[in-house]
Amino acid sequence: MPNIKSAIKRANQNKVLNAQNSSTKSAMRTAMKKVEAAIVNNDLDAAKQNFAEAAKKLDKAATKGLIHKNAAARHKARLAKKINAMNA
């Protein structure tokens, strides 16, 4: 454990920020899984609704620097491709 006051504060900040980042990333993954589940169940309306939420969470994570912006775009594109395949 650090002895210097600023180092103690930094350690506490790191704990808080790590918890926030973990929570955001977990919510992002959960949203993506909901879209996948709706696609498996052939529920187009739920898939589209969940996709909007997942896209929002992916963009937010990319903005915060949790994932790369191209990774977010890739995940959105793959989910959208699966949803569009349901329409055809």
C-alpha positions in Angstrom: 0.0 0.0 0.0 1.4 3.4 -0.9 2.5 5.8 1.9 2.4 9.1 0.0 -0.9 10.9 0.1 -1.2 11.5 -3.7 -0.3 7.8 -4.4 -3.0 6.7 -1.9 -5.5 8.9 -3.7 -4.5 7.6 -7.1 -4.9 4.0 -5.9 -8.4 4.8 -4.7 -9.2 6.5 -8.0 -7.9 3.5 -9.9 -10.2 1.2 -8.0 -13.3 3.3 -8.7 -12.5 3.8 -12.3 -11.8 0.1 -12.8 -15.2 -0.7 -11.3 -16.9 1.7 -13.7 -15.0 0.4 -16.7 -15.8 -3.2 -15.7 -19.5 -2.4 -15.3 -19.7 -0.6 -18.7 -17.9 -3.4 -20.5 -20.1 -6.0 -18.9 -23.3 -4.1 -19.8 -22.0 -3.9 -23.4 -21.4 -7.6 -23.6 -24.8 -8.4 -22.1 -26.5 -6.1 -24.7 -24.7 -8.0 -27.5 -25.8 -11.3 -26.1 -29.4 -10.1 -25.9 -29.3 -9.4 -29.7 -27.7 -12.8 -30.4 -30.4 -14.5 -28.3 -33.2 -12.7 -30.2 -31.7 -13.7 -33.5 -31.5 -17.3 -32.4 -35.2 -17.1 -31.4 -36.1 -15.5 -34.7 -37.6 -12.5 -32.9 -37.0 -9.7 -35.4 -38.6 -6.9 -33.4 -36.7 -7.8 -30.2 -33.5 -8.1 -32.2 -33.9 -4.7 -33.7 -34.8 -3.1 -30.4 -31.9 -4.8 -28.6 -29.5 -3.9 -31.5 -30.3 -0.2 -30.9 -29.4 -0.6 -27.3 -26.2 -2.6 -28.0 -25.1 -0.1 -30.6 -25.4 2.7 -28.1 -23.4 0.8 -25.5 -20.7 -0.1 -28.1 -20.4 3.5 -29.1 -20.2 4.6 -25.5 -17.5 2.1 -24.7 -15.5 3.2 -27.8 -15.8 6.8 -26.8 -14.6 6.0 -23.3 -11.6 4.1 -24.7 -12.7 0.8 -23.3 -12.6 -0.8 -26.8 -11.2 0.5 -30.1 -13.6 2.4 -32.4 -13.0 -0.1 -35.2 -13.8 -3.0 -32.8 -17.1 -1.3 -32.0 -17.9 -0.8 -35.7 -17.0 -4.5 -36.4 -19.3 -5.8 -33.7 -22.2 -3.5 -34.9 -21.7 -4.6 -38.5 -21.7 -8.3 -37.6 -24.9 -7.9 -35.6 -26.6 -5.8 -38.3 -25.6 -8.4 -40.9 -27.2 -11.2 -38.9 -30.4 -9.1 -38.4 -30.6 -8.2 -42.1 -30.2 -11.9 -42.9 -33.3 -12.6 -40.9 -35.3 -10.2 -43.2 -34.3 -12.0 -46.3 
